[in-house]
């Protein structure tokens, strides 16, 4: 079987390896995606060289452009450079062996077949020759082409050995199944279940990279359900694993919060690629297991789960090695506020309640509304339609109030400096009291969001707490 390599990059690389009289092959993801006719946005090309991959990388770069910078990783025997949209990585063919307690392999020079054997899955062990006399020749020792046709994830060697060598491959199997809409071959999945505990030796940084790749898939629920079924979720993300199961008591049941959360994640994924909005969807009910309560009168309740959940986010992000920055605060905010529009939609929507929601959500109000709509997972179509219609009304009110009162991210028209100057006082609790009174009056619609009205209230409130304005301020 021959595959046409049309890109100029392959012609150039072919000239170099042919002139150097070494055998070289395109291998892995590029070949897989080429056969699947799948766009590979990163344009990553892996070249395996029977010989010194670093030297071939340097010579290829010089031939293309003497100014190209080659990054060399001697410890791994690899080198890479960027050419246009392509990231091209070279490695010498090798075979690897692992000691039981280590993630670091013992590496030796090897043949192409040795290199293909060390690959994670058959669909990633496919190779194409780039030498002039065999250009485009396809090499598939593990029948990966049929696995592509059958949409199967399978290891080249015994899966126990593959996963023992690098346990991260267990999560990668689930990630590829989610990404490509493939199934994991039964023996391979059984091995994941059997070896799940071995994931503990893998660094959290490598694990979170794979989790993020699962979350940005079209249907990320597939990945999280496979993680749960395999036993991996219990180890790598216990807070999410704790959500599974239907709560039942005295004939009253509450839905499986884990399945609900991954369904909400799927729902939001239809409308956004925002990684952090997707994380908020996954974590919005994370505190339900710790806030659950049952009474005969009310059945199951989860009072304060939105507030407790928002407080759990920093610890979860820290343990998962997610960034403790504005992205974390964004997720916190959405988790904390996710019930507010729902409550609004079920009551008479007052201008005051809408102003407060706009004030607290700020520029994230649209994302919050999208999350709330994704949170509707009822199978009752009548109920679902009613909820969505209620949210459309809330959206109209949000737009109307924002246009009228400019509340989103508003700063009170009178600031602390003006209060201090007006009353001749130092910064302190009196300034905070007056600012708070102005903010609440605007949010309640008592005064308009304008300077003159706010200043009049400032003077009145100041006098109430015993402050005297300067003569030219009255």
C-alpha positions in Angstrom: 0.0 0.0 0.0 1.3 3.5 -0.9 0.2 6.8 0.5 0.9 10.0 -1.3 2.8 12.6 0.8 2.0 15.8 -1.1 3.4 18.4 1.3 6.6 20.0 0.3 8.0 19.2 3.7 8.1 15.4 2.9 9.9 15.9 -0.4 12.6 18.0 1.3 13.1 15.5 4.1 13.2 12.7 1.5 16.1 14.5 -0.2 18.0 14.8 3.0 17.6 11.2 4.3 18.3 9.8 0.8 21.5 11.8 0.5 22.6 10.7 4.0 21.8 7.1 3.1 19.7 6.5 6.2 16.2 5.1 6.4 13.5 7.3 7.8 9.7 7.1 8.2 6.8 9.3 9.1 5.1 7.6 12.0 2.2 8.0 14.5 -0.5 10.6 14.6 0.2 12.2 11.2 -0.3 8.9 9.4 -3.3 8.0 11.5 -5.1 11.3 10.8 -4.1 11.2 7.1 -5.8 7.8 6.8 -8.8 9.0 8.7 -8.9 12.2 6.5 -8.9 14.1 9.8 -7.5 17.5 10.1 -4.5 17.6 12.5 -4.5 21.3 13.7 -1.2 21.1 15.4 0.5 19.9 12.2 2.8 17.7 14.3 5.0 15.3 12.2 7.1 12.6 13.9 10.0 11.2 11.9 11.7 8.0 13.1 15.3 7.6 11.7 17.2 4.3 11.7 20.3 6.0 13.0 21.0 9.4 14.6 17.7 11.4 14.6 19.4 14.5 16.1 21.9 14.8 13.2 19.2 14.3 10.6 17.1 17.0 12.2 20.0 19.4 12.1 20.8 18.6 8.4 17.2 18.9 7.4 16.8 22.3 9.1 20.0 23.6 7.4 18.7 22.5 4.0 15.4 24.2 4.5 16.7 27.4 6.1 20.1 28.0 7.9 18.3 30.3 10.3 15.9 27.7 11.6 16.5 26.9 15.3 16.7 23.2 16.2 15.7 22.2 19.8 17.7 19.2 20.9 16.7 16.9 23.8 19.8 14.7 24.2 18.3 12.8 27.2 15.5 11.6 25.0 17.5 11.3 21.8 15.1 13.7 20.0 15.3 17.0 18.1 12.7 19.2 16.6 12.1 22.4 14.7 9.2 24.5 13.4 8.8 25.1 9.6 5.8 27.2 8.7 2.8 25.5 10.3 4.6 22.3 10.9 6.3 21.0 14.1 8.7 18.3 13.0 10.3 16.0 15.5 13.0 13.5 14.8 14.0 10.5 16.9 16.3 7.5 16.3 14.5 4.2 16.2 14.8 2.6 19.6 13.6 -0.2 21.8 12.7 0.4 25.4 12.5 -1.7 28.6 11.1 -0.6 32.0 11.7 -1.5 35.6 8.5 -2.1 37.6 8.6 1.0 39.8 9.9 3.4 37.2 8.4 5.5 34.5 11.9 6.0 32.9 12.7 3.4 30.2 16.1 1.9 29.5 16.6 2.9 25.9 18.7 1.2 23.2 19.1 1.7 19.4 16.7 -0.5 17.5 15.0 -1.2 14.2 11.8 0.3 12.8 9.9 -2.8 14.1 11.4 -2.3 17.6 10.2 1.3 17.5 6.7 0.3 16.3 6.4 -2.2 19.1 7.0 0.5 21.7 4.1 2.6 20.4 1.0 2.8 22.5 -1.7 1.7 20.0 -1.8 -0.1 16.7 -3.3 3.0 15.0 -0.3 5.0 16.2 2.3 2.5 15.0 1.6 3.1 11.3 4.6 4.3 9.3 5.3 5.6 5.8 8.7 5.5 4.2 10.2 8.9 3.0 13.3 7.4 1.3 13.4 8.1 -2.5 13.3 4.5 -3.6 10.4 3.5 -1.3 8.7 6.9 -0.9 5.1 6.5 0.3 5.4 2.8 1.2 3.1 1.9 4.0 4.4 -0.3 6.9 1.8 -1.8 9.3 3.1 -4.8 11.3 0.1 -4.8 13.7 -2.8 -4.5 11.3 -3.5 -1.0 12.5 -5.2 -0.2 9.2 -8.0 -2.7 10.1 -8.3 -1.2 13.6 -8.8 2.1 11.9 -11.6 0.7 9.7 -13.2 -1.1 12.7 -12.7 2.0 14.9 -10.9 0.1 17.6 -8.2 1.1 20.1 -5.8 -1.8 20.6 -2.2 -2.1 21.9 0.5 -3.6 19.6 1.8 -5.9 22.3 0.2 -7.5 25.3 -1.8 -4.6 26.9 -0.5 -5.5 30.4 3.0 -4.9 29.2 2.1 -1.7 27.3 0.3 -0.2 30.3 2.9 -1.3 32.8 5.6 0.4 30.7 3.8 3.7 30.7 0.5 3.8 32.7 -0.5 7.1 31.2 -1.4 5.1 28.1 -4.5 3.9 29.9 -5.9 7.4 30.0 -4.6 8.0 26.4 -6.6 5.0 25.2 -9.7 6.6 26.7 -8.8 10.0 25.2 -8.3 8.6 21.7 -11.6 6.6 22.0 -13.4 9.9 23.0 -11.6 12.0 20.4 -12.0 9.6 17.4 -15.4 8.1 18.5 -13.7 4.7 18.6 -14.3 1.8 21.0 -11.5 0.2 23.2 -11.0 -3.5 22.3 -12.3 -5.7 25.1 -8.9 -7.2 26.1 -7.3 -3.8 26.1 -10.1 -2.3 28.3 -9.9 -5.3 30.7 -6.2 -4.6 31.1 -6.9 -0.9 31.9 -9.3 -2.0 34.6 -6.7 -4.6 36.0 -3.8 -2.1 35.9 -5.7 1.1 37.0 -3.8 1.4 40.3 -0.5 1.8 38.4 -1.6 5.2 37.3 -0.4 6.5 40.7 3.2 6.5 39.5 2.4 9.0 36.7 2.9 12.7 37.3 -0.2 14.8 37.7 1.0 17.2 35.0 0.9 14.4 32.4 -2.6 13.3 33.6 -4.2 16.7 33.5 -2.9 17.2 29.9 -4.9 14.1 28.9 -8.0 15.2 30.9 -8.0 18.6 29.2 -7.8 16.8 25.8 -10.8 14.7 26.8 -12.8 17.8 28.0 -12.3 19.6 24.7 -13.7 16.6 22.7 -17.1 16.9 20.9 -18.6 14.4 23.4 -16.4 14.5 26.5 -18.9 12.4 28.5 -17.7 9.3 26.7 -14.2 9.8 28.2 -15.4 10.4 31.8 -17.8 7.4 31.7 -14.9 5.2 30.5 -12.6 6.6 33.2 -15.3 5.7 35.8 -15.9 2.2 34.4 -12.2 1.4 34.3 -11.6 2.5 37.9 -9.2 5.3 36.9 -11.6 8.1 37.9 -11.7 6.9 41.5 -7.9 7.4 41.7 -7.3 10.5 39.6 -10.4 12.5 40.4 -12.2 11.1 43.5 -14.4 14.2 44.0 -16.0 13.5 40.6 -16.2 9.8 41.2 -18.0 10.4 44.5 -20.9 11.9 42.6 -22.0 8.6 41.0 -25.0 6.7 42.0 -28.7 7.4 42.5 -29.8 8.5 46.0 -32.8 6.5 47.2 -34.8 6.7 50.5 -38.4 5.9 51.4 -39.3 5.5 47.7 -37.8 8.9 46.8 -34.9 9.1 44.4 -32.5 11.7 43.2 -30.7 11.4 39.8 -27.1 10.2 39.4 -25.2 13.5 39.8 -22.1 12.1 38.0 -24.1 11.2 34.9 -26.0 14.5 35.1 -22.7 16.5 35.3 -21.1 14.8 32.2 -24.4 15.4 30.3 -24.2 19.1 31.2 -20.6 19.0 29.9 -21.8 17.5 26.6 -24.6 20.1 26.4 -22.2 23.1 26.9 -19.7 21.5 24.4 -22.2 21.9 21.6 -22.0 25.7 22.0 -18.4 26.5 23.1 -14.8 25.5 22.9 -14.0 27.5 26.1 -12.0 25.0 28.2 -12.9 26.8 31.4 -16.6 27.0 30.7 -16.5 23.3 30.1 -14.7 22.8 33.5 -17.4 24.9 35.1 -20.1 22.6 33.6 -18.3 19.5 34.9 -17.9 20.9 38.4 -21.1 22.9 38.9 -22.7 20.3 41.2 -19.4 19.0 42.7 -20.6 19.7 46.3 -23.8 17.8 46.1 -22.4 14.6 47.8 -21.2 16.7 50.8 -24.4 18.8 51.1 -27.1 16.0 50.5 -29.8 15.8 53.1 -33.1 13.9 53.2 -36.3 14.7 55.1 -39.7 13.2 54.8 -41.2 16.6 54.1 -39.0 17.8 51.4 -37.2 14.7 50.1 -33.6 15.2 48.9 -32.0 18.6 49.1 -28.5 20.0 48.6 -28.7 23.4 50.2 -25.7 25.6 49.6 -24.1 23.2 47.2 -23.3 26.1 44.8 -21.5 28.1 47.5 -19.7 25.0 49.0 -18.8 23.9 45.5 -17.2 27.2 44.7 -15.1 26.9 47.8 -13.9 23.4 46.7 -12.6 24.7 43.4 -9.2 26.0 44.5 -8.3 22.7 46.2 -9.5 20.7 43.2 -7.5 22.8 40.8 -4.4 22.5 43.1 -4.6 18.7 43.2 -5.2 18.4 39.5 -2.4 20.8 38.7 -4.8 23.2 36.9 -3.8 26.9 37.0 -4.5 28.8 40.2 -5.2 32.1 38.3 -8.0 34.0 36.7 -9.3 30.8 35.0 -9.8 29.2 38.4 -11.6 32.3 39.7 -13.8 32.3 36.6 -14.8 28.6 37.2 -15.4 29.5 40.9 -17.7 32.4 40.0 -19.8 30.3 37.6 -20.2 27.4 40.1 -21.2 29.9 42.8 -23.8 31.7 40.6 -25.1 28.7 38.6 -28.4 28.6 40.5 -29.2 32.3 40.4 -30.7 32.5 36.9 -32.6 29.2 37.6 -34.2 30.8 40.7 -34.9 34.0 38.7 -36.7 31.9 36.0 -39.0 30.3 38.5 -40.1 33.5 40.2 -41.4 36.9 39.2 -38.3 38.5 37.6 -37.8 41.8 39.4 -35.5 44.6 38.0 -33.6 44.5 41.3 -32.8 40.8 41.1 -31.7 41.2 37.5 -29.4 44.2 38.4 -27.8 42.1 41.2 -27.2 39.2 38.8 -25.6 41.5 36.2 -23.5 43.2 38.8 -22.1 39.9 40.2 -21.7 38.1 36.9 -20.2 41.0 35.0 -18.8 40.1 31.6 -19.4 36.4 32.4 -23.2 36.8 32.3 -23.6 35.2 28.9 -21.4 32.2 29.9 -23.4 31.8 33.1 -26.7 31.8 31.1 -25.2 29.2 28.7 -24.3 27.0 31.6 -27.8 27.3 33.1 -29.4 26.3 29.8 -26.9 23.3 29.5 -28.0 22.3 33.1 -31.4 21.4 31.8 -31.1 17.6 31.3 -34.7 16.6 31.9 -36.1 13.9 29.6 -39.5 15.5 30.0 -39.7 17.6 26.8 -42.6 19.7 28.1 -40.7 20.5 31.2 -37.5 21.2 29.2 -39.3 23.5 26.8 -40.8 25.5 29.7 -37.4 25.9 31.4 -35.8 27.2 28.1 -38.7 29.6 27.6 -38.2 30.9 31.1 -34.5 31.4 30.4 -35.3 33.3 27.2 -37.4 35.7 29.3 -34.6 36.1 31.8 -32.2 36.9 28.9 -34.6 39.6 27.6 -34.8 41.2 31.0 -31.0 41.1 31.3 -30.6 42.9 28.0 -33.3 45.4 28.9 -31.9 46.3 32.3 -28.3 46.5 31.0 -29.3 48.9 28.2 -31.2 51.0 30.7 -29.0 51.0 33.8 -25.5 50.0 32.5 -25.0 47.7 35.5 -22.6 45.1 34.1 -19.2 45.7 35.7 -20.4 49.1 36.9 -18.3 51.2 39.2 -20.4 53.4 41.6 -20.5 57.0 40.2 -19.1 58.2 43.5 -15.8 56.7 44.5 -13.9 56.6 47.8 -11.7 59.6 47.0 -14.7 61.8 46.5 -16.2 60.6 49.8 -12.9 61.3 51.7 -12.6 64.8 50.1 -16.2 65.7 50.7 -16.2 64.9 54.4 -12.5 65.6 55.2 -12.0 62.1 56.6 -9.4 59.4 56.4 -10.0 56.0 54.7 -12.0 53.8 57.0 -15.3 52.0 57.7 -17.3 55.2 57.1 -16.2 55.3 53.4 -17.2 51.6 53.0 -20.6 52.2 54.6 -21.4 55.1 52.2 -20.1 53.2 49.1 -22.2 50.2 50.1 -25.3 52.3 50.6 -24.9 53.9 47.1 -24.3 50.5 45.4 -27.4 48.9 47.1 -29.6 51.9 46.2 -28.6 51.7 42.6 -29.1 47.9 42.5 -32.5 48.2 44.2 -33.5 50.9 41.7 -34.0 53.5 44.4 -31.6 55.9 42.6 -30.4 55.9 38.9 -26.8 54.9 38.1 -25.8 58.6 37.8 -23.3 60.9 39.6 -25.7 63.6 40.8 -28.2 61.2 42.4 -25.3 59.2 44.0 -23.7 62.3 45.4 -27.0 63.4 47.0 -27.3 60.0 48.6 -23.7 60.2 49.8 -24.3 63.6 51.5 -27.5 62.3 53.2 -25.9 59.0 54.3 -22.8 60.8 55.6 -24.9 63.1 57.8 -26.8 60.0 59.1 -23.6 58.5 60.5 -22.4 61.9 61.9 -20.2 63.2 59.2 -20.2 66.9 58.1 -19.6 67.8 54.5 -17.5 70.8 53.6 -19.4 74.0 52.8 -18.9 73.7 49.1 -20.2 70.1 49.0 -23.8 70.8 50.3 
